[in-house]
Amino acid sequence: MQDIISIQLYSLRDYGNLAHQLETLASIGLRHVETIGSHLANATETRALLDQHGMTAPSGHVGLADLRERFDWVADQAAAIGISQLYMPAVPPGEREGMPADYWRKLGVELGEMAVRMKSRNIGLGYHNHHWELFPCSDGAIPFDLLIEASAGSPLTIEADLAWLVRGGADPLAWMNEHKDRLSAIHVKDIAPQGENLDEDGWANVGAGTLDWPALHEAARSHGVRLMVLEHDKPADAAAFARQSYAYLTGLSGEAAKTVRSA
């Protein structure tokens, strides 16, 4: 099965309005995007613009507050856009570091229950990692492990942001293997060499950084992941990021498809 190559619209948040963003991405060749929470508020317009440019949004991000306060609304808006997989991308800023182990256990239970409810609406729910979930709690427990263990038995999946894992000190290959049964998507982003791209918070266009994306891409595919979402948290030139990263990832995906056909 071929990759579904998408791009996180958060990467283009400073690149004009949604119409301009989609027009640019479509001209590059992209046909899939990952929405952000604000796009749910204008689901009809979002869907119309996607249709206009021959694009789809197989996945989207949604904040924890919206899931808690208006769950059915989230599901309705996601369905209107055509989203089949939602990801909760981050806990509130004040709750990212220094929280006790019980906080992460309770969050895992809560998200697992939400994933069950969302599945009844034919939409998946997953968690998107950063690096702070890898910083130990006061008792030495790893927040991410606590969250995943507490959601055991639920359909909660993982959107693995491998670059954030590296920044958190994890081995992304080993990490993906450990959580292979939960993986449903990969955020494809890159880290610039040390001291470079400081105006971009040290991120790089995919393929121009330090991560071994051929190996990471191959490993992700070996675990059954096909949704590959390009992202850059702070691109100096969003269009150039999208163009160069899409070309690079398309090349990797093409080689992977050739390997499968020849096997």
Buried (B, 14 or more C-beta within 10 A) or exposed (E): EEBBBBBBBBBBBEBEEBEEBBBBBBEBEBBBBBBBBBBBEBBEEBBEBBEEBEBBBBBBBBBBEBBEEEBEEBBEBBBEBBBBBBBBBBBEEEBBEEBBBEBBBBBBBBBBBBBBBBBEBEBBBBBBBBBBBBBEBEEEBBBBBBBBEBBEEBBBBBBBBBBBBBBBEBEBBEBBEEBBEBBBBBBBBBBBEEEBBEEBEBBBBBBBBBBEBBEBBBBBBEBEBBBBBBBBBBBEEBBEBBBBBBBBBBEBBEEBBEEEEEE
